[in-house]
């Protein structure tokens, strides 16, 4: 996908009002846009969700010198059959730390329980406080129409906090296992991840407890999505996103 060229002066002007008016591919696609180090924040329900949903995009941001933070709503406590919640959480948080190191991201764990996540006033406040501390210039989170309850809760909490914070920066939703989990996902933005796909795979394969031990297993869901999104923009592999818009329909 060809990125629109933006002059340095034009980018400085855009930076004054945030990067929300720029296509995601343009933010990543031109050296002219690295006038400012951005705080890129991604929220996922479990260890492995951000990595599989937008790990390539996060890797590209990190490689360009931007600060990347991944916030995990849960520790993946219920995610390993035969292990206690405490044992599973210990294994999966360590997997997430290793994956973040590969992606060049900072991991943050905020302690909800896998499979029992909740969205209430106290958690709306907590998520907002966590996001405010990270000062995002760009925010990523789960697509809100999803068959997994934890994905839904993560998305609802982030959307509420985002709007309370004034929506002065762009929010992009990523997909996870579209068709089986994410539903009705119609992208507005794409990122070519061809050059970082192997880096993304290394990060995902840190999550061996979730079965990510071979490319064949990965290909069943996530690889197929990358192939299809890549075909859409005529590259080998891509990640797709839906950008949140204001009630009036203008891009935030």
HUSUL-V136227 format. One record per residue. N is the residue number from 0. PHI is phi as a letter, one per 40 degrees, with the letter a starting at -180 (none if undefined). OMEGA is omega in degrees with one decimal (NA if undefined). D_FIRST is the distance of its C-alpha to the first C-alpha in whole Angstrom. Layout:
# HUSUL-V136227
n:N phi:PHI omega:OMEGA d_first:D_FIRST
n:N phi:PHI omega:OMEGA d_first:D_FIRST
This chain:
# HUSUL-V136227
n:0 phi:none omega:-178.0 d_first:0
n:1 phi:c omega:179.7 d_first:4
n:2 phi:c omega:176.2 d_first:6
n:3 phi:c omega:179.5 d_first:10
n:4 phi:c omega:-178.0 d_first:12
n:5 phi:b omega:-178.4 d_first:15
n:6 phi:c omega:178.3 d_first:19
n:7 phi:d omega:178.7 d_first:21
n:8 phi:c omega:179.5 d_first:23
n:9 phi:c omega:179.3 d_first:21
n:10 phi:c omega:177.5 d_first:20
n:11 phi:d omega:177.8 d_first:23
n:12 phi:c omega:179.9 d_first:24
n:13 phi:c omega:-178.8 d_first:21
n:14 phi:c omega:-178.9 d_first:23
n:15 phi:c omega:178.9 d_first:26
n:16 phi:b omega:-177.6 d_first:25
n:17 phi:g omega:-177.9 d_first:23
n:18 phi:c omega:-173.0 d_first:19
n:19 phi:c omega:-179.3 d_first:19
n:20 phi:c omega:-177.7 d_first:18
n:21 phi:c omega:172.2 d_first:14
n:22 phi:c omega:-178.7 d_first:11
n:23 phi:d omega:179.4 d_first:11
n:24 phi:c omega:179.3 d_first:8
n:25 phi:c omega:178.4 d_first:10
n:26 phi:c omega:-178.2 d_first:13
n:27 phi:c omega:-164.5 d_first:12
n:28 phi:c omega:-176.6 d_first:9
n:29 phi:a omega:177.5 d_first:12
n:30 phi:c omega:179.1 d_first:16
n:31 phi:c omega:-175.3 d_first:17
n:32 phi:c omega:-179.4 d_first:17
n:33 phi:c omega:175.4 d_first:19
n:34 phi:c omega:-173.7 d_first:22
n:35 phi:a omega:175.4 d_first:23
n:36 phi:c omega:-175.2 d_first:23
n:37 phi:c omega:169.3 d_first:22
n:38 phi:c omega:-178.3 d_first:24
n:39 phi:b omega:-174.7 d_first:22
n:40 phi:b omega:178.5 d_first:24
n:41 phi:b omega:177.7 d_first:23
n:42 phi:b omega:177.0 d_first:26
n:43 phi:b omega:-178.9 d_first:27
n:44 phi:c omega:-175.3 d_first:30
n:45 phi:b omega:165.8 d_first:30
n:46 phi:d omega:-179.9 d_first:30
n:47 phi:h omega:179.6 d_first:27
n:48 phi:c omega:178.1 d_first:25
n:49 phi:c omega:-178.2 d_first:23
n:50 phi:c omega:-179.2 d_first:22
n:51 phi:c omega:-175.5 d_first:21
n:52 phi:c omega:-177.5 d_first:19
n:53 phi:a omega:-179.2 d_first:17
n:54 phi:c omega:178.1 d_first:19
n:55 phi:c omega:178.8 d_first:16
n:56 phi:c omega:177.9 d_first:14
n:57 phi:c omega:177.9 d_first:18
n:58 phi:c omega:179.1 d_first:18
n:59 phi:c omega:176.9 d_first:15
n:60 phi:c omega:-179.1 d_first:17
n:61 phi:c omega:-178.0 d_first:20
n:62 phi:c omega:179.0 d_first:19
n:63 phi:c omega:174.6 d_first:18
n:64 phi:g omega:178.7 d_first:22
n:65 phi:c omega:-180.0 d_first:22
n:66 phi:c omega:-176.4 d_first:24
n:67 phi:b omega:177.5 d_first:23
n:68 phi:b omega:174.4 d_first:26
n:69 phi:b omega:179.5 d_first:26
n:70 phi:b omega:179.8 d_first:29
n:71 phi:b omega:-179.7 d_first:30
n:72 phi:c omega:178.5 d_first:33
n:73 phi:b omega:177.6 d_first:35
n:74 phi:c omega:-178.0 d_first:36
n:75 phi:g omega:-172.2 d_first:35
n:76 phi:d omega:-174.9 d_first:39
n:77 phi:c omega:-168.5 d_first:39
n:78 phi:c omega:179.7 d_first:37
n:79 phi:b omega:-179.0 d_first:39
n:80 phi:c omega:178.0 d_first:42
n:81 phi:g omega:178.1 d_first:45
n:82 phi:b omega:174.1 d_first:44
n:83 phi:c omega:178.3 d_first:46
n:84 phi:d omega:-178.6 d_first:43
n:85 phi:c omega:-179.6 d_first:44
n:86 phi:c omega:-179.3 d_first:44
n:87 phi:c omega:-179.9 d_first:40
n:88 phi:c omega:179.7 d_first:39
n:89 phi:c omega:179.9 d_first:40
n:90 phi:c omega:-172.7 d_first:38
n:91 phi:c omega:175.7 d_first:35
n:92 phi:c omega:177.5 d_first:35
n:93 phi:c omega:175.6 d_first:36
n:94 phi:c omega:-179.4 d_first:33
n:95 phi:c omega:178.8 d_first:31
n:96 phi:c omega:178.6 d_first:32
n:97 phi:c omega:179.2 d_first:31
n:98 phi:c omega:179.9 d_first:27
n:99 phi:c omega:177.8 d_first:27
n:100 phi:c omega:178.8 d_first:28
n:101 phi:c omega:-178.5 d_first:26
n:102 phi:c omega:-175.8 d_first:23
n:103 phi:g omega:-176.5 d_first:25
n:104 phi:b omega:174.4 d_first:25
n:105 phi:c omega:177.9 d_first:29
n:106 phi:c omega:175.0 d_first:30
n:107 phi:b omega:179.7 d_first:32
n:108 phi:b omega:-173.4 d_first:34
n:109 phi:b omega:158.4 d_first:36
n:110 phi:g omega:169.8 d_first:38
n:111 phi:c omega:-175.8 d_first:38
n:112 phi:c omega:178.4 d_first:39
n:113 phi:d omega:179.0 d_first:37
n:114 phi:g omega:179.9 d_first:38
n:115 phi:b omega:-178.2 d_first:40
n:116 phi:c omega:-177.0 d_first:38
n:117 phi:b omega:173.9 d_first:39
n:118 phi:b omega:176.7 d_first:37
n:119 phi:b omega:-174.4 d_first:40
n:120 phi:d omega:-178.6 d_first:41
n:121 phi:c omega:179.8 d_first:42
n:122 phi:c omega:172.2 d_first:38
n:123 phi:d omega:179.9 d_first:37
n:124 phi:c omega:-177.1 d_first:38
n:125 phi:c omega:179.7 d_first:38
n:126 phi:c omega:179.0 d_first:34
n:127 phi:c omega:179.6 d_first:34
n:128 phi:c omega:178.6 d_first:36
n:129 phi:c omega:179.9 d_first:34
n:130 phi:c omega:178.9 d_first:31
n:131 phi:c omega:178.5 d_first:33
n:132 phi:c omega:-179.4 d_first:34
n:133 phi:c omega:177.5 d_first:30
n:134 phi:f omega:-175.6 d_first:29
n:135 phi:c omega:167.3 d_first:25
n:136 phi:c omega:175.9 d_first:23
n:137 phi:a omega:-176.9 d_first:20
n:138 phi:b omega:175.8 d_first:22
n:139 phi:b omega:173.8 d_first:21
n:140 phi:a omega:-179.8 d_first:23
n:141 phi:c omega:167.3 d_first:24
n:142 phi:c omega:-171.0 d_first:23
n:143 phi:c omega:177.7 d_first:26
n:144 phi:b omega:-169.0 d_first:27
n:145 phi:a omega:-177.5 d_first:28
n:146 phi:c omega:-178.7 d_first:31
n:147 phi:c omega:-176.5 d_first:31
n:148 phi:d omega:-178.0 d_first:34
n:149 phi:c omega:176.5 d_first:33
n:150 phi:c omega:178.3 d_first:29
n:151 phi:c omega:-177.6 d_first:30
n:152 phi:c omega:179.1 d_first:33
n:153 phi:d omega:-178.8 d_first:30
n:154 phi:c omega:-179.9 d_first:28
n:155 phi:c omega:-179.8 d_first:31
n:156 phi:c omega:-178.4 d_first:32
n:157 phi:c omega:-179.9 d_first:29
n:158 phi:c omega:-179.9 d_first:28
n:159 phi:c omega:179.9 d_first:32
n:160 phi:c omega:-178.9 d_first:32
n:161 phi:d omega:-179.5 d_first:29
n:162 phi:c omega:176.8 d_first:30
n:163 phi:c omega:-179.1 d_first:33
n:164 phi:c omega:175.7 d_first:32
n:165 phi:g omega:175.1 d_first:31
n:166 phi:f omega:-179.2 d_first:27
n:167 phi:c omega:179.6 d_first:26
n:168 phi:a omega:-175.0 d_first:23
n:169 phi:c omega:172.9 d_first:20
n:170 phi:b omega:178.1 d_first:21
n:171 phi:b omega:175.4 d_first:18
n:172 phi:c omega:175.9 d_first:19
n:173 phi:b omega:-177.2 d_first:18
n:174 phi:b omega:175.8 d_first:19
n:175 phi:b omega:178.5 d_first:22
n:176 phi:f omega:-178.1 d_first:23
n:177 phi:d omega:-176.9 d_first:22
n:178 phi:g omega:178.1 d_first:25
n:179 phi:c omega:177.5 d_first:27
n:180 phi:b omega:176.9 d_first:27
n:181 phi:c omega:-176.5 d_first:24
n:182 phi:b omega:174.6 d_first:25
n:183 phi:f omega:-176.3 d_first:23
n:184 phi:c omega:-178.3 d_first:20
n:185 phi:b omega:-169.7 d_first:17
n:186 phi:c omega:170.9 d_first:14
n:187 phi:b omega:-175.9 d_first:13
n:188 phi:b omega:177.7 d_first:10
n:189 phi:b omega:174.1 d_first:8
n:190 phi:b omega:175.5 d_first:8
n:191 phi:c omega:-178.9 d_first:7
n:192 phi:b omega:-176.8 d_first:11
n:193 phi:d omega:-174.7 d_first:12
n:194 phi:c omega:179.9 d_first:14
n:195 phi:b omega:-176.5 d_first:16
n:196 phi:c omega:-179.7 d_first:16
n:197 phi:c omega:176.4 d_first:20
n:198 phi:c omega:177.3 d_first:21
n:199 phi:c omega:-179.4 d_first:20
n:200 phi:c omega:178.8 d_first:22
n:201 phi:c omega:178.2 d_first:25
n:202 phi:c omega:-179.6 d_first:25
n:203 phi:c omega:-177.5 d_first:25
n:204 phi:c omega:170.3 d_first:28
n:205 phi:c omega:-177.8 d_first:30
n:206 phi:c omega:-178.0 d_first:30
n:207 phi:c omega:179.5 d_first:33
n:208 phi:c omega:-179.6 d_first:35
n:209 phi:c omega:176.5 d_first:32
n:210 phi:g omega:-177.7 d_first:32
n:211 phi:c omega:-178.9 d_first:29
n:212 phi:b omega:-179.5 d_first:31
n:213 phi:a omega:176.8 d_first:29
n:214 phi:c omega:178.8 d_first:26
n:215 phi:c omega:177.7 d_first:27
n:216 phi:c omega:-179.9 d_first:28
n:217 phi:c omega:-174.9 d_first:25
n:218 phi:c omega:-175.0 d_first:23
n:219 phi:d omega:179.3 d_first:25
n:220 phi:b omega:-169.7 d_first:23
n:221 phi:c omega:178.4 d_first:20
n:222 phi:c omega:178.1 d_first:19
n:223 phi:c omega:178.1 d_first:19
n:224 phi:c omega:179.7 d_first:17
n:225 phi:c omega:178.5 d_first:14
n:226 phi:c omega:-177.6 d_first:15
n:227 phi:c omega:178.8 d_first:14
n:228 phi:c omega:176.2 d_first:11
n:229 phi:c omega:177.3 d_first:10
n:230 phi:d omega:-178.0 d_first:11
n:231 phi:d omega:-178.6 d_first:9
n:232 phi:b omega:173.0 d_first:6
n:233 phi:g omega:171.0 d_first:7
n:234 phi:b omega:-176.4 d_first:8
n:235 phi:c omega:-177.6 d_first:11
n:236 phi:a omega:-179.2 d_first:11
n:237 phi:a omega:169.9 d_first:10
n:238 phi:b omega:-175.5 d_first:12
n:239 phi:b omega:-175.7 d_first:12
n:240 phi:a omega:170.4 d_first:14
n:241 phi:b omega:179.6 d_first:16
n:242 phi:c omega:177.3 d_first:17
n:243 phi:c omega:178.1 d_first:21
n:244 phi:b omega:178.7 d_first:22
n:245 phi:c omega:177.0 d_first:25
n:246 phi:d omega:178.9 d_first:28
n:247 phi:c omega:176.9 d_first:28
n:248 phi:g omega:178.6 d_first:24
n:249 phi:c omega:-178.0 d_first:23
n:250 phi:c omega:-179.6 d_first:20
n:251 phi:c omega:NA d_first:22
